[in-house]
Amino acid sequence: MPQTFSQIDRAVAALPVQWRGPGGAVAVIRNGETIVRHAWGYADLDRRILMSPQSLMPICSVTKQFTCGLMLDLFPDPSVLDGDLTAWLPLMEGPRPTALQLAHNQSGLRDYWALTVLHGAMAEGVFTAKDARELIGRTRSTHFAPGHSYSYSNGNFHMLGEILAGRAGRDLGELLSERILAPAGMESARLAPDTAQRPGDVMGYEGNATTGFFPAINRIWWAGDAGMVASLDDLIAWEKFIDRTRDEADGLYARLSQPQTFADGNPAYYGFGLAHAEHHGVHTIGHGGALRGWRCHRVHVPSERLSVVVMFNHEANARAAAFAVLDAARGSASVPGEPHLADQAFKGHFLCRETGLSVTLTPLPGSSLHLRYGTGAEILNLLDEKTAGGDHTLLLTGGAGLRMERPQENFSSLLQPLETLPDESLVSPDDIAGRYIAPELQSELEITVSGGQPFAAFSGFLGKGAVQPLFPVSPDVWLMPVRRSMDAPAPGDFTLLVRRNAAGRVSGIEAGCWLARHNVFERV
């Protein structure tokens, strides 16, 4: 139904209060017209520079759709690029993913930013284009068969961008500006792959309203995966381009936003750098972006010709903010479900055998659960006594046990309950202490024990990483929380599974997180 501007104005006015930080910007575009164009706060606290709609900020992974747009513009049939992957993945022992599987995040390749942790990178260390080539080039395996599932992998788009530049014999930034950004009217947007360089007058900030805010330090080199910077006005121009070309069947965005499928024909929720989702009964298409000190999100509702863009120079949840403004623009809101009591199965620690990752379920007040599995926490609502669901996960209890379904990943697993530890402090880590080598990664893991507390430290071609504490989940299952890394948000929790030989002695460790699974380290 038609919405009054006051409803949208209230949502916009609430952004600096609900998502606190130095500054931000928001836009709402309906029917090709800008109905909100607003910036608040400061681009730079120390120099007292105000934020404006022209302020340039990294848009990070929102870049992916532009890289894919360039691919479709240069090569309408991306399969002609499949052979180019041989040079990037010379050691691959199984089937190499295709260019389309890269663009749809169906490659099965582990995320290269998550792997930097296992290669000994420090969070604020330097990472160059040469380092990216070296890291990706060591790949021998995927963590699922290409085309059969989904996992987010920045390296997919890094490779695509470099392949496009190599094919054209030109700089990727020049190609993007000439063929995509300029035609869309994005006058100041550009590729700026060196994150150590400020894009303009804006500073990105770590911290929060409790700890205070301080300048974020980044020293990584991005490319087609996340290297663009843009202003709010640039992203408004992109949304207007989308609306202006909406009826062009062969238009760029029409091709980018086409629904995709997995190899088995099941629908895929991600394609060409765009995420598809249902929100309060409507189909949305969009993407977020993050780097230490920066967050942004754009979301589009094609059926209503409605778009929202939110940009922060801090680390608040831009996606949640964008959808809050979207709900105000649409006059929609979540409808509370009937309260249900959780089945006892919805509690405790579990192991997902297929991914090698631990799962923790914690009941929350009311009819909801806290799920720890992916890169961050997910809140699930009890749909009935035997079913709980959230944005990404569906849990179902039954005679066989607790099943976890992740439709967006084309994935389902019967979770294995883990033995509950009566007292975590009594778990001895002594037999896992030692050195381990990963043959595929060519990196080293050292586990030490200090005063009964175990720590893990990784070393590799990127250096010697900081030690990380380990916490027991169950016998031979440990958790390594990673809250800061080269990329942001950080990979989250790594699960370390202890491998033992026939004699019961520790023979290895399998380390993995949702972004990079099944990394085997053999005991030295």
N, C-alpha and C positions, 0 to 999 in steps of 0.2 A: 504494500500500500504506500501512497506518497508520504514522505516524511518531511516534517518541518525542519528548518535550518536550526532551530533551537535544540533539537535532539542531537544533531551532529555537533553543534557548537559545544554542548555540554560534554560530549565524549572527547572532543579535541581539548577542551579546557582541562579535562581530568588527566591527560597524558603526563604532564610534568609532575603531577602529584602521585599517580599510581606507579609510574615508571621513572623513578627519580634519578637525576643525573645532571651533568653540566648543560646539555642542550639537545635539541632534536628538531625534526621537521616532519610535517605530515601533509598529505594531499588527498583529496577525494575528487574523482573524475566520474561524471555521470553523463551518458549520452554524448560523449565527446567534449563536454564542457567542464572546466575546472570550477568546482563549487567550494572547495577548501584548498587554500595554499597558505600554509602557516609554518613559521619557524619560531622557536623560543630559546631562551638561554644563551649560553656563550659557546662560541667555537673554540676559544682559548681563554682559560680562566686567568692565567698569569698576565697575558697581554691585553686582557679585557676586550677581546674582539667578539662582537655579537654574532650569533648564528643567523643565517639568512637563507632564503630559497636558492640563492646562487652559490652557497658554500659547497665546495667539493669534498666528498667523503668516499672512502672505499665502499663499493657495493659488493665486494667479495664474491660469493658464489652465485649471486644474481648474474654474474658474468657468463655463466655456463650457457644460458639460453642464447646469448649473443654469439658465442663461439659456434654453437650448433646452427644458428641462423646463417653464419658465414659459410659453414660446411654445406648447407643446403643450397645456398646461393652459388657457390663455386662448383659443387658436385651434387646435382639433383639426385643422383644415385650414389649414395655414400659407399656402396659395396666396392667401388673401384679403389677405395683407400685401404681395403683389407690387407693387401700385400705389404703396405707400408709398416705394418705392425711388427713384421719380422725383425726389422732393424732395432726396434725398441725392446723386443722381448726375445733376444737371441737364444736364451737358455730354456725357454718354455718347453716342458716335457709333455704336456697334454695339448689338447686343441687350443689354439689361440682364439681369443675373442674377436669378433668382427667390429668394424667401425660403428655400426648401429648399436651393438651391444654395449660399447663404450658410452655412446650418447644416451642410452636408456638406463645406465647404471646396472646392467645385467652381465657385466664382464666377469664377475667373480674375482677380480683382482683386489688384493688388499689395499686399503687406503694408504698412500705413501706418507701422509702426514702422521698417521698413527704409527707407522713403522719407524719413523724417525726416533721415537722413544726407544725402540729396541736396537737402534743403531747408535745409541749413546749421545743423542743430541741434547743440548741444554735448551730450556724454554726460550731464552733470549739469544740463542746462538745464531750464527750466520748460515744460511742455506741458499745455495746458488742454483742456477739452471743446470750447471754441470753436475751438482750433487743429485738433482732430480733424475737426470739421465742415468747416473751410476746406480742409484737406489732401484729404480724401476727395472733397469737392465739385469739385475740379479734375480729377477723373478723366475722361478721354475714351475710353480704350481698356482692354482687358484683355490679359493676356499669354498667354491661350489662350481658345478659345471656351468660354463658360460651359457646364458640364455634361459636358465631354469629358475633363477631366483633374482632377488634385488639386494644390493648393498651399496651404500654410498662410497664412491671412490673418486677422490679428486684427481688422481693420476689419469683416469680415463680422459678427462677434458684437457689436462696438461698435454697429453700425447696428441690429442686431436688438434689442438691449437698449433703445436709445433709441426705436425704433419702438413697442415694447411699452409703454413708459412713456407715450409720446404718445397711443397708442390708449386706454389706460386712464385717462389724465389724472391719473396718480399717480406718485410717486417709484419708481424701479426697485427701490431697496433695500427699500421697504415691501412691494412686490409679492412680491419673492423671499422675504422673511421670512414673510409671511402665508400664501402659497400653496405654498411648497416647503420652506423650512427648518424652520418650526414643525411641520408635519405629519410631517416626518422625525425630529423630536426633536433637531435641531441647535440647542441652546439658546443658544450664544454666537456662532454664525456670523452674519455680516452682510456687507453690501456696504460697503466702505470705499474709495471710488474715488481718494482723494487719497493717493498713495504717500509724500508728504512727512511724513505723520502716522504715527507708530508705532501699530500696532494695539493695543498693550498694553505689557507690560514687556519684550518681546523686541526685540533689536537684530539686524539682518541685517549680515553681514560679508563684505567682499571679502577677497582674499588667499588664502594657503594655508600649509601647514606650513613651507614653505621661506622665503617672504617675510614671514610673520607675518600676522595678521588685523587689519583696521581697519574701522570702521563704514562701511557703504555709504550713499551719498547718492542718493536718488531724488526727483524732482520732477515726475513725470508723473501725469496724471489718467486713470484707467481706468474702465471701465463694465462692460457685459455681457461683454466679452472676457476680463477678468482681475481684476476689482475686489474679489473676496471675501476675507475673512479668516476663519479658523476654527482651532479647536484640534484636537488629536488626538482628543479625546473627541467632537467634532462629526463628524469623519470616520468614527469608529467607528459613530456613530449612523446615518450615511448608508449604510454597508455593511450594517448590521442592517436598515435600511429596505428595502434592495435584496433581502435574503434573505427578509424577512417578506412581501414582496409578489411573490415570484418566480412564484407560480402564477396571478397575476392577468393574464389575457391582455390586458386593456386598462389594466393598471397603468402608472404613469408611467415607471418604469425599463424595463419591457418594451417600451414604445413607443420610448423613447430608444435602446435597444440593438438594435433591429431592423436586420438587414443592409440595406445600401443598394446601389444600382447607379449606373453612369454612364449617359449618354444612349444609348450604344450597347449597353447591356444587360450590359456587363462588371461583375463585382463590385467594389464600392468598399470600402475598408478603413477609411473614416472616415465617421461620420454623427452628427449631433446632438451634436457636441462630445465624441465618444468615438472612440477608436482601437481597431480590432480587429486582432488578430495571432495567429499560431500560435507557441506556445512549447513546445518539447519535447513535441510531440504533442497539446497541448490548446489550445483556443480561449480567448484572453484578451481582456478588454475593460478599457480604462483610459485614463488621461491623466496628463500631467505638467504642472508649472507652474514658472515661473522669473521672477525679477526680480533685479536686482543685489543680491546678499547673501542670496538665498533660493532654495531648491529644494524641490520636493515631488513625490510620485508616488503614485498609487493604481492598483492592478491587481486585477482580479476574474476568477476562473475559474468561470463559471456551472455547468459540469458537476460541479464538486467542492464548490460552495458555499463557496469559499475566497477570501478577500481579504487583501491586504497594503497598508498605508499607511506611507510614510516621509516625514518632514519634516525639513529642515535649515535652520538659520539661517546658512548659509554656502553656498558654490557647488560643493560636491561633487556627484557624479552620483547623484541620488536614484533615478533609474530603475534603474540598475545595482544599487543597494543593495536596492531593492524586489524585483527579480527574484532576487537572491541569497537573500533571506529566503523568497521563494516557492518556490525550488528546494529549500531545506531543509525547508519545510513539506510539500512533495510527495515528497521523497526522490528528486528527479530531478537530473540534471546533464548537461552536454554530453558527447557521445561523440566523441572525436577521430576524424576521418576518415583515410582512407589518404593518406599523403604523396604529393604530385605535384610535378613540375617545371613551372614556369610557362612557357607559350608566350611567345615573344619579343614577341608583340603586347601582352602585359600589362605594358607599360613605356613611359613617356614622356608627352608632352603631346598632348592632343587638343582638338578643338573640337566641342561639341554645337551644330550649326547651328540646330536648332529653338529652343533656349533662349538661344543667344548666349553660353553659358558655357564656360569652359575646364575641362578635365578633366586631372588628373595622376594617373598610376599609378606606384607605387613598390613593387617587390618587397621583402618583409620576410623575415627568417630563418624557415625552415620553409616551410610551404605556405600562405602568406597574402600579401595585397597591401594597401597603403595607398591608398585612393581619396580624392582631393580633388575634390569637386563641389558638394555641398549646403552646408548651414549649418555642418557640422562634418565631421571626418574619419570615414570608414567603413572598417572592416577587413573585407576579403573573404577567404574561404577558397577555396582551389583545390578544386573538386569533381572535376575531372579535368584532363587536359592542356589542354583547350580551353574550360573553363568555370570561372568563379569567381562566388561568391555571398556575400551578406551579408544584413543585416536589411532593406535597402531596394533593393539593386541586384543585378542578374545581368548578368555580362559573358560574351559568347560570341564566340569567334573562328571564322572560316570564310573561304570564298573571297572573300566581298564585303568582308571587313575585320572590325573589332571593333564588335560591337553591344552597346549598353547598354540593358537593360530595367529599368524601374522599375514593377513591377506595381501597387504601391499608388497610383501616379499615373496608371495606364492609359496609360503612355508608353513608347515605344521609339525609339531613335535609332542610326543608323549613324555612329559617331564619325569625324571627319576628323582624320587624323594631322597634327600641326603640325611645322613645320621645327624641328629641334633647333639651339639656339644654341651654337656652339663655345665662346664666351666671353661670358657675359652682360654683363660689364663693358665690352665693346666696342660695345654697342648704343647708338647715339646717340639721345637723346630730344629733340633740339633742334627737330625739325620738328613735334612735337606740342605744344610750348609755346604758350600763348595762351589766349584766352577763348572759351567756348562757352555757348550758351543752349539750354535745353530748352523748346520751345514748349508741351508739355503740362503739365509741372511748373511752368513759369514760374520756373525757378531757373537758376543760373549755375554753370558749372564753370570754374575757372582752373587751368591746369597751368603750373608754374614749374620751372625747372631751377637747382639750386644745386650748383656744383662737380661737375657731371656727373650728379647724382642728381635724378630728376624727382619732383615732388610734385603732388598734386591737392588742391584745396580747393573746397568747395561753398558757395554762398550762396543764400539764399532768404528766404521770409517768416518763417522761424524763426531767422534770424540768419546769422552767418558761422562756419561750422564749422572745426574744426581741420584743419590740413594733414595729408595722409596720404601716405606714401611709395608710389611705384609701382615694381614690379619686372617686368622683361621675362620673358615666357613664350616668345614666338616673335615674328618680325617682325610688327608691328602688333597684337600681343596683349599686354596688360599686366595685371598683377594688383595690386589694391589691398586689402590685408588690413585689415579693420575688426574690432578685438577689443573695443572698448568703444563702446557707443551708448546711446541712451535706454532701450531695452528690453534684456532679457537672455534667453538668450545673444544676443550681437551677431550681425548678419547674416552675419558671416564674410567670405569673399573676394568682392570685386566683380571681375568681368572687364571690362576696358575694351578694346573693339574699335575700331581706328582705321579710319575711312572715308576713302577717297580719291576724287577726281574723275578724269575721263578723262585729265587731264594729270599724274596721280600726286600731286597736292598734297592735303594733309590737309583734308577738308571737314567732318568731324564725328567724334564719339565716341559709341559705343553703350555705355552703362554698365549693368551688371546683376549681381544676385546671385540665388540660387535663390528667395528670397522676393519679389524685384521685378526682373523682366527687361525687356529691350528699352526702356530709357530713352534716347532719342536726344537728343544735344546737338549743335547746329549751330554751326560755327565763325563767330565774329563777324568 
